[in-house]
Amino acid sequence: MLNKKLVIKVNGIRTLKDASMIRKSLYKNESIKSVKVSLKNKKITLTHSNTINVLEIQKTINALGYKYIGVE
């Protein structure tokens, strides 16, 4: 199965601790294979192998206190 990428824009990511919290929470989704957080660009790049529920990702990010902006 081919891996697919999804890039999400998020406000509120400022520190490495923020990035770590986001990665830890998103890895709980079994479809997600890798999570890369860009502090500079305020973006999260997800690599996944299956269909991914973007609404679930949005809820996870917002529940952590960050602002989901949208998919790029």
PQR file of N, CA, C, O and H, with PARSE charges and radii, in Angstrom:
ATOM      1  N   MET A   1       0.842  -1.178   0.000 -0.4000 1.5000
ATOM      2  CA  MET A   1       0.000   0.000   0.000 -0.0000 2.0000
ATOM      3  C   MET A   1       0.895   1.253   0.000  0.5500 1.7000
ATOM      4  O   MET A   1       1.864   1.326   0.756 -0.5500 1.4000
ATOM      5  N   LEU A   2       0.574   2.205  -0.827 -0.4000 1.5000
ATOM      6  CA  LEU A   2       1.360   3.427  -0.930 -0.0000 2.0000
ATOM      7  C   LEU A   2       1.070   4.376   0.215  0.5500 1.7000
ATOM      8  O   LEU A   2      -0.070   4.505   0.663 -0.5500 1.4000
ATOM      9  H   LEU A   2      -0.213   2.146  -1.441  0.4000 1.0000
ATOM     10  N   ASN A   3       2.111   5.035   0.680 -0.4000 1.5000
ATOM     11  CA  ASN A   3       1.928   6.050   1.707 -0.0000 2.0000
ATOM     12  C   ASN A   3       1.488   7.352   1.060  0.5500 1.7000
ATOM     13  O   ASN A   3       1.967   7.712  -0.015 -0.5500 1.4000
ATOM     14  H   ASN A   3       3.037   4.931   0.317  0.4000 1.0000
ATOM     15  N   LYS A   4       0.583   8.049   1.711 -0.4000 1.5000
ATOM     16  CA  LYS A   4       0.073   9.324   1.227 -0.0000 2.0000
ATOM     17  C   LYS A   4       0.456  10.401   2.221  0.5500 1.7000
ATOM     18  O   LYS A   4       0.637  10.126   3.407 -0.5500 1.4000
ATOM     19  H   LYS A   4       0.194   7.756   2.584  0.4000 1.0000
ATOM     20  N   LYS A   5       0.582  11.645   1.732 -0.4000 1.5000
ATOM     21  CA  LYS A   5       0.921  12.763   2.613 -0.0000 2.0000
ATOM     22  C   LYS A   5      -0.248  13.722   2.716  0.5500 1.7000
ATOM     23  O   LYS A   5      -1.011  13.920   1.770 -0.5500 1.4000
ATOM     24  H   LYS A   5       0.435  11.868   0.768  0.4000 1.0000
ATOM     25  N   LEU A   6      -0.362  14.309   3.893 -0.4000 1.5000
ATOM     26  CA  LEU A   6      -1.377  15.312   4.164 -0.0000 2.0000
ATOM     27  C   LEU A   6      -0.691  16.433   4.931  0.5500 1.7000
ATOM     28  O   LEU A   6      -0.050  16.184   5.952 -0.5500 1.4000
ATOM     29  H   LEU A   6       0.257  14.148   4.661  0.4000 1.0000
ATOM     30  N   VAL A   7      -0.821  17.671   4.446 -0.4000 1.5000
ATOM     31  CA  VAL A   7      -0.205  18.821   5.109 -0.0000 2.0000
ATOM     32  C   VAL A   7      -1.322  19.672   5.703  0.5500 1.7000
ATOM     33  O   VAL A   7      -2.262  20.064   5.012 -0.5500 1.4000
ATOM     34  H   VAL A   7      -1.342  17.874   3.617  0.4000 1.0000
ATOM     35  N   ILE A   8      -1.197  19.948   6.999 -0.4000 1.5000
ATOM     36  CA  ILE A   8      -2.216  20.693   7.740 -0.0000 2.0000
ATOM     37  C   ILE A   8      -1.598  21.966   8.299  0.5500 1.7000
ATOM     38  O   ILE A   8      -0.496  21.941   8.846 -0.5500 1.4000
ATOM     39  H   ILE A   8      -0.433  19.630   7.560  0.4000 1.0000
ATOM     40  N   LYS A   9      -2.313  23.077   8.160 -0.4000 1.5000
ATOM     41  CA  LYS A   9      -1.860  24.347   8.741 -0.0000 2.0000
ATOM     42  C   LYS A   9      -2.489  24.492  10.129  0.5500 1.7000
ATOM     43  O   LYS A   9      -3.677  24.236  10.323 -0.5500 1.4000
ATOM     44  H   LYS A   9      -3.209  23.097   7.716  0.4000 1.0000
ATOM     45  N   VAL A  10      -1.650  24.913  11.094 -0.4000 1.5000
ATOM     46  CA  VAL A  10      -2.084  25.016  12.489 -0.0000 2.0000
ATOM     47  C   VAL A  10      -1.496  26.278  13.113  0.5500 1.7000
ATOM     48  O   VAL A  10      -0.317  26.574  12.919 -0.5500 1.4000
ATOM     49  H   VAL A  10      -0.685  25.121  10.936  0.4000 1.0000
ATOM     50  N   ASN A  11      -2.302  27.019  13.855 -0.4000 1.5000
ATOM     51  CA  ASN A  11      -1.805  28.171  14.618 -0.0000 2.0000
ATOM     52  C   ASN A  11      -1.561  27.758  16.057  0.5500 1.7000
ATOM     53  O   ASN A  11      -2.248  26.888  16.592 -0.5500 1.4000
ATOM     54  H   ASN A  11      -3.260  26.779  14.013  0.4000 1.0000
ATOM     55  N   GLY A  12      -0.582  28.387  16.673 -0.4000 1.5000
ATOM     56  CA  GLY A  12      -0.324  28.165  18.096 -0.0000 2.0000
ATOM     57  C   GLY A  12       0.870  27.285  18.384  0.5500 1.7000
ATOM     58  O   GLY A  12       1.233  27.100  19.546 -0.5500 1.4000
ATOM     59  H   GLY A  12      -0.024  29.094  16.238  0.4000 1.0000
ATOM     60  N   ILE A  13       1.492  26.737  17.351 -0.4000 1.5000
ATOM     61  CA  ILE A  13       2.678  25.903  17.550 -0.0000 2.0000
ATOM     62  C   ILE A  13       3.876  26.844  17.708  0.5500 1.7000
ATOM     63  O   ILE A  13       4.229  27.576  16.783 -0.5500 1.4000
ATOM     64  H   ILE A  13       1.197  26.887  16.407  0.4000 1.0000
ATOM     65  N   ARG A  14       4.495  26.815  18.890 -0.4000 1.5000
ATOM     66  CA  ARG A  14       5.595  27.746  19.143 -0.0000 2.0000
ATOM     67  C   ARG A  14       6.884  27.067  19.604  0.5500 1.7000
ATOM     68  O   ARG A  14       7.982  27.534  19.298 -0.5500 1.4000
ATOM     69  H   ARG A  14       4.208  26.221  19.641  0.4000 1.0000
ATOM     70  N   THR A  15       6.746  25.967  20.338 -0.4000 1.5000
ATOM     71  CA  THR A  15       7.923  25.356  20.961 -0.0000 2.0000
ATOM     72  C   THR A  15       8.064  23.884  20.578  0.5500 1.7000
ATOM     73  O   THR A  15       7.152  23.282  20.009 -0.5500 1.4000
ATOM     74  H   THR A  15       5.854  25.588  20.586  0.4000 1.0000
ATOM     75  N   LEU A  16       9.221  23.323  20.900 -0.4000 1.5000
ATOM     76  CA  LEU A  16       9.436  21.893  20.677 -0.0000 2.0000
ATOM     77  C   LEU A  16       8.482  21.059  21.529  0.5500 1.7000
ATOM     78  O   LEU A  16       8.085  19.964  21.128 -0.5500 1.4000
ATOM     79  H   LEU A  16       9.962  23.811  21.361  0.4000 1.0000
ATOM     80  N   LYS A  17       8.117  21.570  22.694 -0.4000 1.5000
ATOM     81  CA  LYS A  17       7.151  20.870  23.544 -0.0000 2.0000
ATOM     82  C   LYS A  17       5.797  20.787  22.839  0.5500 1.7000
ATOM     83  O   LYS A  17       5.134  19.751  22.880 -0.5500 1.4000
ATOM     84  H   LYS A  17       8.439  22.459  23.020  0.4000 1.0000
ATOM     85  N   ASP A  18       5.389  21.885  22.191 -0.4000 1.5000
ATOM     86  CA  ASP A  18       4.138  21.874  21.413 -0.0000 2.0000
ATOM     87  C   ASP A  18       4.203  20.781  20.343  0.5500 1.7000
ATOM     88  O   ASP A  18       3.278  19.982  20.196 -0.5500 1.4000
ATOM     89  H   ASP A  18       5.927  22.727  22.158  0.4000 1.0000
ATOM     90  N   ALA A  19       5.306  20.762  19.602 -0.4000 1.5000
ATOM     91  CA  ALA A  19       5.468  19.785  18.529 -0.0000 2.0000
ATOM     92  C   ALA A  19       5.422  18.357  19.067  0.5500 1.7000
ATOM     93  O   ALA A  19       4.821  17.475  18.453 -0.5500 1.4000
ATOM     94  H   ALA A  19       6.057  21.411  19.721  0.4000 1.0000
ATOM     95  N   SER A  20       6.051  18.136  20.201 -0.4000 1.5000
ATOM     96  CA  SER A  20       6.069  16.816  20.809 -0.0000 2.0000
ATOM     97  C   SER A  20       4.670  16.368  21.232  0.5500 1.7000
ATOM     98  O   SER A  20       4.296  15.214  21.020 -0.5500 1.4000
ATOM     99  H   SER A  20       6.539  18.852  20.699  0.4000 1.0000
ATOM    100  N   MET A  21       3.908  17.264  21.821 -0.4000 1.5000
ATOM    101  CA  MET A  21       2.538  16.940  22.239 -0.0000 2.0000
ATOM    102  C   MET A  21       1.671  16.589  21.034  0.5500 1.7000
ATOM    103  O   MET A  21       0.884  15.644  21.083 -0.5500 1.4000
ATOM    104  H   MET A  21       4.211  18.201  21.994  0.4000 1.0000
ATOM    105  N   ILE A  22       1.817  17.345  19.966 -0.4000 1.5000
ATOM    106  CA  ILE A  22       1.043  17.088  18.756 -0.0000 2.0000
ATOM    107  C   ILE A  22       1.405  15.727  18.170  0.5500 1.7000
ATOM    108  O   ILE A  22       0.525  14.934  17.837 -0.5500 1.4000
ATOM    109  H   ILE A  22       2.457  18.112  19.926  0.4000 1.0000
ATOM    110  N   ARG A  23       2.708  15.459  18.044 -0.4000 1.5000
ATOM    111  CA  ARG A  23       3.148  14.171  17.496 -0.0000 2.0000
ATOM    112  C   ARG A  23       2.604  13.011  18.323  0.5500 1.7000
ATOM    113  O   ARG A  23       2.060  12.052  17.774 -0.5500 1.4000
ATOM    114  H   ARG A  23       3.424  16.104  18.315  0.4000 1.0000
ATOM    115  N   LYS A  24       2.750  13.099  19.628 -0.4000 1.5000
ATOM    116  CA  LYS A  24       2.306  12.020  20.514 -0.0000 2.0000
ATOM    117  C   LYS A  24       0.808  11.752  20.353  0.5500 1.7000
ATOM    118  O   LYS A  24       0.381  10.598  20.303 -0.5500 1.4000
ATOM    119  H   LYS A  24       3.192  13.878  20.073  0.4000 1.0000
ATOM    120  N   SER A  25       0.022  12.810  20.272 -0.4000 1.5000
ATOM    121  CA  SER A  25      -1.423  12.647  20.143 -0.0000 2.0000
ATOM    122  C   SER A  25      -1.821  12.091  18.780  0.5500 1.7000
ATOM    123  O   SER A  25      -2.708  11.241  18.697 -0.5500 1.4000
ATOM    124  H   SER A  25       0.368  13.748  20.313  0.4000 1.0000
ATOM    125  N   LEU A  26      -1.181  12.558  17.715 -0.4000 1.5000
ATOM    126  CA  LEU A  26      -1.546  12.098  16.378 -0.0000 2.0000
ATOM    127  C   LEU A  26      -1.098  10.668  16.110  0.5500 1.7000
ATOM    128  O   LEU A  26      -1.736   9.959  15.331 -0.5500 1.4000
ATOM    129  H   LEU A  26      -0.461  13.249  17.782  0.4000 1.0000
ATOM    130  N   TYR A  27      -0.017  10.237  16.738 -0.4000 1.5000
ATOM    131  CA  TYR A  27       0.448   8.859  16.551 -0.0000 2.0000
ATOM    132  C   TYR A  27      -0.534   7.841  17.136  0.5500 1.7000
ATOM    133  O   TYR A  27      -0.424   6.652  16.839 -0.5500 1.4000
ATOM    134  H   TYR A  27       0.501  10.813  17.371  0.4000 1.0000
ATOM    135  N   LYS A  28      -1.469   8.271  17.943 -0.4000 1.5000
ATOM    136  CA  LYS A  28      -2.481   7.358  18.482 -0.0000 2.0000
ATOM    137  C   LYS A  28      -3.405   6.846  17.380  0.5500 1.7000
ATOM    138  O   LYS A  28      -4.048   5.807  17.535 -0.5500 1.4000
ATOM    139  H   LYS A  28      -1.558   9.237  18.185  0.4000 1.0000
ATOM    140  N   ASN A  29      -3.469   7.576  16.268 -0.4000 1.5000
ATOM    141  CA  ASN A  29      -4.246   7.158  15.107 -0.0000 2.0000
ATOM    142  C   ASN A  29      -3.429   6.101  14.364  0.5500 1.7000
ATOM    143  O   ASN A  29      -2.330   6.390  13.891 -0.5500 1.4000
ATOM    144  H   ASN A  29      -2.946   8.420  16.141  0.4000 1.0000
ATOM    145  N   GLU A  30      -3.945   4.900  14.260 -0.4000 1.5000
ATOM    146  CA  GLU A  30      -3.199   3.774  13.688 -0.0000 2.0000
ATOM    147  C   GLU A  30      -2.866   3.950  12.207  0.5500 1.7000
ATOM    148  O   GLU A  30      -1.936   3.312  11.714 -0.5500 1.4000
ATOM    149  H   GLU A  30      -4.838   4.664  14.644  0.4000 1.0000
ATOM    150  N   SER A  31      -3.594   4.790  11.494 -0.4000 1.5000
ATOM    151  CA  SER A  31      -3.330   5.006  10.069 -0.0000 2.0000
ATOM    152  C   SER A  31      -2.113   5.883   9.836  0.5500 1.7000
ATOM    153  O   SER A  31      -1.523   5.853   8.756 -0.5500 1.4000
ATOM    154  H   SER A  31      -4.349   5.309  11.894  0.4000 1.0000
ATOM    155  N   ILE A  32      -1.729   6.673  10.850 -0.4000 1.5000
ATOM    156  CA  ILE A  32      -0.630   7.624  10.694 -0.0000 2.0000
ATOM    157  C   ILE A  32       0.705   6.918  10.894  0.5500 1.7000
ATOM    158  O   ILE A  32       0.949   6.283  11.920 -0.5500 1.4000
ATOM    159  H   ILE A  32      -2.209   6.697  11.727  0.4000 1.0000
ATOM    160  N   LYS A  33       1.561   7.048   9.882 -0.4000 1.5000
ATOM    161  CA  LYS A  33       2.878   6.403   9.918 -0.0000 2.0000
ATOM    162  C   LYS A  33       3.974   7.360  10.380  0.5500 1.7000
ATOM    163  O   LYS A  33       4.922   6.934  11.040 -0.5500 1.4000
ATOM    164  H   LYS A  33       1.363   7.564   9.049  0.4000 1.0000
ATOM    165  N   SER A  34       3.860   8.663  10.039 -0.4000 1.5000
ATOM    166  CA  SER A  34       4.841   9.638  10.509 -0.0000 2.0000
ATOM    167  C   SER A  34       4.175  11.000  10.655  0.5500 1.7000
ATOM    168  O   SER A  34       3.210  11.329   9.965 -0.5500 1.4000
ATOM    169  H   SER A  34       3.090   9.009   9.503  0.4000 1.0000
ATOM    170  N   VAL A  35       4.730  11.777  11.582 -0.4000 1.5000
ATOM    171  CA  VAL A  35       4.242  13.126  11.853 -0.0000 2.0000
ATOM    172  C   VAL A  35       5.451  14.045  11.904  0.5500 1.7000
ATOM    173  O   VAL A  35       6.365  13.833  12.701 -0.5500 1.4000
ATOM    174  H   VAL A  35       5.514  11.510  12.142  0.4000 1.0000
ATOM    175  N   LYS A  36       5.455  15.063  11.056 -0.4000 1.5000
ATOM    176  CA  LYS A  36       6.520  16.067  11.079 -0.0000 2.0000
ATOM    177  C   LYS A  36       5.878  17.421  11.344  0.5500 1.7000
ATOM    178  O   LYS A  36       4.951  17.831  10.645 -0.5500 1.4000
ATOM    179  H   LYS A  36       4.713  15.234  10.409  0.4000 1.0000
ATOM    180  N   VAL A  37       6.382  18.106  12.359 -0.4000 1.5000
ATOM    181  CA  VAL A  37       5.838  19.410  12.742 -0.0000 2.0000
ATOM    182  C   VAL A  37       6.863  20.478  12.411  0.5500 1.7000
ATOM    183  O   VAL A  37       8.017  20.391  12.831 -0.5500 1.4000
ATOM    184  H   VAL A  37       7.135  17.772  12.927  0.4000 1.0000
ATOM    185  N   SER A  38       6.444  21.484  11.659 -0.4000 1.5000
ATOM    186  CA  SER A  38       7.310  22.615  11.318 -0.0000 2.0000
ATOM    187  C   SER A  38       6.917  23.803  12.183  0.5500 1.7000
ATOM    188  O   SER A  38       5.845  24.381  12.007 -0.5500 1.4000
ATOM    189  H   SER A  38       5.507  21.554  11.318  0.4000 1.0000
ATOM    190  N   LEU A  39       7.796  24.168  13.126 -0.4000 1.5000
ATOM    191  CA  LEU A  39       7.541  25.337  13.967 -0.0000 2.0000
ATOM    192  C   LEU A  39       7.575  26.609  13.126  0.5500 1.7000
ATOM    193  O   LEU A  39       6.772  27.519  13.333 -0.5500 1.4000
ATOM    194  H   LEU A  39       8.667  23.698  13.269  0.4000 1.0000
ATOM    195  N   LYS A  40       8.496  26.666  12.187 -0.4000 1.5000
ATOM    196  CA  LYS A  40       8.668  27.856  11.355 -0.0000 2.0000
ATOM    197  C   LYS A  40       7.445  28.116  10.477  0.5500 1.7000
ATOM    198  O   LYS A  40       6.960  29.244  10.394 -0.5500 1.4000
ATOM    199  H   LYS A  40       9.148  25.927  12.019  0.4000 1.0000
ATOM    200  N   ASN A  41       6.949  27.060   9.819 -0.4000 1.5000
ATOM    201  CA  ASN A  41       5.845  27.213   8.871 -0.0000 2.0000
ATOM    202  C   ASN A  41       4.473  26.972   9.478  0.5500 1.7000
ATOM    203  O   ASN A  41       3.454  27.173   8.818 -0.5500 1.4000
ATOM    204  H   ASN A  41       7.343  26.143   9.886  0.4000 1.0000
ATOM    205  N   LYS A  42       4.444  26.537  10.750 -0.4000 1.5000
ATOM    206  CA  LYS A  42       3.182  26.233  11.432 -0.0000 2.0000
ATOM    207  C   LYS A  42       2.372  25.195  10.661  0.5500 1.7000
ATOM    208  O   LYS A  42       1.166  25.339  10.460 -0.5500 1.4000
ATOM    209  H   LYS A  42       5.272  26.374  11.286  0.4000 1.0000
ATOM    210  N   LYS A  43       3.082  24.135  10.233 -0.4000 1.5000
ATOM    211  CA  LYS A  43       2.450  23.074   9.461 -0.0000 2.0000
ATOM    212  C   LYS A  43       2.791  21.712  10.046  0.5500 1.7000
ATOM    213  O   LYS A  43       3.853  21.511  10.635 -0.5500 1.4000
ATOM    214  H   LYS A  43       4.062  24.018  10.396  0.4000 1.0000
ATOM    215  N   ILE A  44       1.867  20.793   9.866 -0.4000 1.5000
ATOM    216  CA  ILE A  44       2.064  19.404  10.268 -0.0000 2.0000
ATOM    217  C   ILE A  44       1.940  18.562   9.007  0.5500 1.7000
ATOM    218  O   ILE A  44       0.943  18.656   8.290 -0.5500 1.4000
ATOM    219  H   ILE A  44       1.005  20.956   9.387  0.4000 1.0000
ATOM    220  N   THR A  45       2.949  17.737   8.734 -0.4000 1.5000
ATOM    221  CA  THR A  45       2.909  16.840   7.592 -0.0000 2.0000
ATOM    222  C   THR A  45       2.716  15.425   8.112  0.5500 1.7000
ATOM    223  O   THR A  45       3.536  14.906   8.869 -0.5500 1.4000
ATOM    224  H   THR A  45       3.758  17.661   9.316  0.4000 1.0000
ATOM    225  N   LEU A  46       1.618  14.810   7.693 -0.4000 1.5000
ATOM    226  CA  LEU A  46       1.301  13.451   8.105 -0.0000 2.0000
ATOM    227  C   LEU A  46       1.529  12.510   6.936  0.5500 1.7000
ATOM    228  O   LEU A  46       1.152  12.816   5.805 -0.5500 1.4000
ATOM    229  H   LEU A  46       0.951  15.231   7.078  0.4000 1.0000
ATOM    230  N   THR A  47       2.140  11.376   7.202 -0.4000 1.5000
ATOM    231  CA  THR A  47       2.235  10.298   6.221 -0.0000 2.0000
ATOM    232  C   THR A  47       1.344   9.183   6.734  0.5500 1.7000
ATOM    233  O   THR A  47       1.459   8.755   7.883 -0.5500 1.4000
ATOM    234  H   THR A  47       2.446  11.127   8.121  0.4000 1.0000
ATOM    235  N   HIS A  48       0.452   8.717   5.868 -0.4000 1.5000
ATOM    236  CA  HIS A  48      -0.494   7.681   6.283 -0.0000 2.0000
ATOM    237  C   HIS A  48      -0.676   6.674   5.158  0.5500 1.7000
ATOM    238  O   HIS A  48      -0.423   6.978   3.992 -0.5500 1.4000
ATOM    239  H   HIS A  48       0.358   9.065   4.935  0.4000 1.0000
ATOM    240  N   SER A  49      -1.118   5.470   5.519 -0.4000 1.5000
ATOM    241  CA  SER A  49      -1.270   4.415   4.520 -0.0000 2.0000
ATOM    242  C   SER A  49      -2.726   4.140   4.178  0.5500 1.7000
ATOM    243  O   SER A  49      -3.021   3.596   3.113 -0.5500 1.4000
ATOM    244  H   SER A  49      -1.324   5.224   6.466  0.4000 1.0000
ATOM    245  N   ASN A  50      -3.616   4.502   5.047 -0.4000 1.5000
ATOM    246  CA  ASN A  50      -5.035   4.241   4.824 -0.0000 2.0000
ATOM    247  C   ASN A  50      -5.792   5.552   4.696  0.5500 1.7000
ATOM    248  O   ASN A  50      -5.214   6.636   4.773 -0.5500 1.4000
ATOM    249  H   ASN A  50      -3.377   4.944   5.911  0.4000 1.0000
ATOM    250  N   THR A  51      -7.079   5.429   4.502 -0.4000 1.5000
ATOM    251  CA  THR A  51      -7.923   6.619   4.506 -0.0000 2.0000
ATOM    252  C   THR A  51      -7.848   7.230   5.893  0.5500 1.7000
ATOM    253  O   THR A  51      -7.869   6.521   6.899 -0.5500 1.4000
ATOM    254  H   THR A  51      -7.549   4.548   4.439  0.4000 1.0000
ATOM    255  N   ILE A  52      -7.762   8.545   5.935 -0.4000 1.5000
ATOM    256  CA  ILE A  52      -7.616   9.235   7.216 -0.0000 2.0000
ATOM    257  C   ILE A  52      -8.783  10.199   7.390  0.5500 1.7000
ATOM    258  O   ILE A  52      -9.194  10.867   6.441 -0.5500 1.4000
ATOM    259  H   ILE A  52      -7.746   9.121   5.118  0.4000 1.0000
ATOM    260  N   ASN A  53      -9.310  10.264   8.602 -0.4000 1.5000
ATOM    261  CA  ASN A  53     -10.441  11.130   8.900 -0.0000 2.0000
ATOM    262  C   ASN A  53      -9.898  12.504   9.316  0.5500 1.7000
ATOM    263  O   ASN A  53      -9.388  12.671  10.424 -0.5500 1.4000
ATOM    264  H   ASN A  53      -8.976   9.721   9.372  0.4000 1.0000
ATOM    265  N   VAL A  54     -10.016  13.475   8.417 -0.4000 1.5000
ATOM    266  CA  VAL A  54      -9.483  14.809   8.680 -0.0000 2.0000
ATOM    267  C   VAL A  54     -10.212  15.469   9.843  0.5500 1.7000
ATOM    268  O   VAL A  54      -9.602  16.215  10.608 -0.5500 1.4000
ATOM    269  H   VAL A  54     -10.430  13.339   7.517  0.4000 1.0000
ATOM    270  N   LEU A  55     -11.499  15.208   9.985 -0.4000 1.5000
ATOM    271  CA  LEU A  55     -12.266  15.778  11.099 -0.0000 2.0000
ATOM    272  C   LEU A  55     -11.710  15.280  12.437  0.5500 1.7000
ATOM    273  O   LEU A  55     -11.644  16.039  13.405 -0.5500 1.4000
ATOM    274  H   LEU A  55     -11.995  14.602   9.363  0.4000 1.0000
ATOM    275  N   GLU A  56     -11.319  14.026  12.489 -0.4000 1.5000
ATOM    276  CA  GLU A  56     -10.724  13.460  13.712 -0.0000 2.0000
ATOM    277  C   GLU A  56      -9.385  14.145  14.021  0.5500 1.7000
ATOM    278  O   GLU A  56      -9.085  14.437  15.178 -0.5500 1.4000
ATOM    279  H   GLU A  56     -11.373  13.410  11.704  0.4000 1.0000
ATOM    280  N   ILE A  57      -8.589  14.396  12.983 -0.4000 1.5000
ATOM    281  CA  ILE A  57      -7.315  15.099  13.146 -0.0000 2.0000
ATOM    282  C   ILE A  57      -7.569  16.517  13.654  0.5500 1.7000
ATOM    283  O   ILE A  57      -6.874  16.995  14.550 -0.5500 1.4000
ATOM    284  H   ILE A  57      -8.832  14.159  12.042  0.4000 1.0000
ATOM    285  N   GLN A  58      -8.556  17.176  13.083 -0.4000 1.5000
ATOM    286  CA  GLN A  58      -8.922  18.539  13.495 -0.0000 2.0000
ATOM    287  C   GLN A  58      -9.319  18.560  14.969  0.5500 1.7000
ATOM    288  O   GLN A  58      -8.870  19.429  15.717 -0.5500 1.4000
ATOM    289  H   GLN A  58      -9.120  16.787  12.355  0.4000 1.0000
ATOM    290  N   LYS A  59     -10.140  17.630  15.387 -0.4000 1.5000
ATOM    291  CA  LYS A  59     -10.585  17.570  16.786 -0.0000 2.0000
ATOM    292  C   LYS A  59      -9.405  17.337  17.732  0.5500 1.7000
ATOM    293  O   LYS A  59      -9.337  17.933  18.807 -0.5500 1.4000
ATOM    294  H   LYS A  59     -10.505  16.924  14.780  0.4000 1.0000
ATOM    295  N   THR A  60      -8.481  16.471  17.328 -0.4000 1.5000
ATOM    296  CA  THR A  60      -7.301  16.188  18.151 -0.0000 2.0000
ATOM    297  C   THR A  60      -6.461  17.440  18.338  0.5500 1.7000
ATOM    298  O   THR A  60      -6.042  17.755  19.452 -0.5500 1.4000
ATOM    299  H   THR A  60      -8.535  15.987  16.455  0.4000 1.0000
ATOM    300  N   ILE A  61      -6.215  18.157  17.240 -0.4000 1.5000
ATOM    301  CA  ILE A  61      -5.397  19.375  17.297 -0.0000 2.0000
ATOM    302  C   ILE A  61      -6.071  20.449  18.145  0.5500 1.7000
ATOM    303  O   ILE A  61      -5.423  21.078  18.981 -0.5500 1.4000
ATOM    304  H   ILE A  61      -6.556  17.902  16.335  0.4000 1.0000
ATOM    305  N   ASN A  62      -7.360  20.658  17.934 -0.4000 1.5000
ATOM    306  CA  ASN A  62      -8.091  21.680  18.698 -0.0000 2.0000
ATOM    307  C   ASN A  62      -8.185  21.318  20.176  0.5500 1.7000
ATOM    308  O   ASN A  62      -8.124  22.198  21.035 -0.5500 1.4000
ATOM    309  H   ASN A  62      -7.886  20.147  17.254  0.4000 1.0000
ATOM    310  N   ALA A  63      -8.333  20.032  20.478 -0.4000 1.5000
ATOM    311  CA  ALA A  63      -8.418  19.586  21.880 -0.0000 2.0000
ATOM    312  C   ALA A  63      -7.119  19.853  22.635  0.5500 1.7000
ATOM    313  O   ALA A  63      -7.129  20.016  23.855 -0.5500 1.4000
ATOM    314  H   ALA A  63      -8.382  19.317  19.780  0.4000 1.0000
ATOM    315  N   LEU A  64      -6.006  19.899  21.912 -0.4000 1.5000
ATOM    316  CA  LEU A  64      -4.710  20.193  22.531 -0.0000 2.0000
ATOM    317  C   LEU A  64      -4.512  21.688  22.779  0.5500 1.7000
ATOM    318  O   LEU A  64      -3.549  22.092  23.432 -0.5500 1.4000
ATOM    319  H   LEU A  64      -5.998  19.767  20.921  0.4000 1.0000
ATOM    320  N   GLY A  65      -5.427  22.506  22.255 -0.4000 1.5000
ATOM    321  CA  GLY A  65      -5.329  23.950  22.470 -0.0000 2.0000
ATOM    322  C   GLY A  65      -4.741  24.715  21.301  0.5500 1.7000
ATOM    323  O   GLY A  65      -4.450  25.905  21.418 -0.5500 1.4000
ATOM    324  H   GLY A  65      -6.209  22.177  21.724  0.4000 1.0000
ATOM    325  N   TYR A  66      -4.565  24.039  20.170 -0.4000 1.5000
ATOM    326  CA  TYR A  66      -4.040  24.690  18.970 -0.0000 2.0000
ATOM    327  C   TYR A  66      -5.210  24.948  18.020  0.5500 1.7000
ATOM    328  O   TYR A  66      -6.293  24.390  18.198 -0.5500 1.4000
ATOM    329  H   TYR A  66      -4.801  23.072  20.074  0.4000 1.0000
ATOM    330  N   LYS A  67      -4.993  25.781  17.026 -0.4000 1.5000
ATOM    331  CA  LYS A  67      -6.067  26.160  16.088 -0.0000 2.0000
ATOM    332  C   LYS A  67      -5.818  25.520  14.734  0.5500 1.7000
ATOM    333  O   LYS A  67      -4.891  25.893  14.016 -0.5500 1.4000
ATOM    334  H   LYS A  67      -4.113  26.234  16.882  0.4000 1.0000
ATOM    335  N   TYR A  68      -6.667  24.543  14.394 -0.4000 1.5000
ATOM    336  CA  TYR A  68      -6.632  23.901  13.089 -0.0000 2.0000
ATOM    337  C   TYR A  68      -7.090  24.921  12.060  0.5500 1.7000
ATOM    338  O   TYR A  68      -8.184  25.471  12.183 -0.5500 1.4000
ATOM    339  H   TYR A  68      -7.420  24.240  14.978  0.4000 1.0000
ATOM    340  N   ILE A  69      -6.268  25.183  11.044 -0.4000 1.5000
ATOM    341  CA  ILE A  69      -6.602  26.148   9.999 -0.0000 2.0000
ATOM    342  C   ILE A  69      -7.163  25.449   8.769  0.5500 1.7000
ATOM    343  O   ILE A  69      -8.152  25.903   8.193 -0.5500 1.4000
ATOM    344  H   ILE A  69      -5.379  24.737  10.944  0.4000 1.0000
ATOM    345  N   GLY A  70      -6.545  24.358   8.368 -0.4000 1.5000
ATOM    346  CA  GLY A  70      -7.045  23.624   7.214 -0.0000 2.0000
ATOM    347  C   GLY A  70      -5.967  22.792   6.552  0.5500 1.7000
ATOM    348  O   GLY A  70      -4.805  22.798   6.956 -0.5500 1.4000
ATOM    349  H   GLY A  70      -5.742  23.989   8.836  0.4000 1.0000
ATOM    350  N   VAL A  71      -6.389  22.074   5.522 -0.4000 1.5000
ATOM    351  CA  VAL A  71      -5.489  21.228   4.754 -0.0000 2.0000
ATOM    352  C   VAL A  71      -4.896  22.053   3.627  0.5500 1.7000
ATOM    353  O   VAL A  71      -5.590  22.844   2.987 -0.5500 1.4000
ATOM    354  H   VAL A  71      -7.333  22.069   5.193  0.4000 1.0000
ATOM    355  N   GLU A  72      -3.626  21.864   3.395 -0.4000 1.5000
ATOM    356  CA  GLU A  72      -2.949  22.596   2.324 -0.0000 2.0000
ATOM    357  C   GLU A  72      -3.015  21.809   1.033  0.5500 1.7000
ATOM    358  O   GLU A  72      -2.500  22.258   0.009 -0.5500 1.4000
ATOM    359  H   GLU A  72      -3.063  21.222   3.914  0.4000 1.0000
TER
END
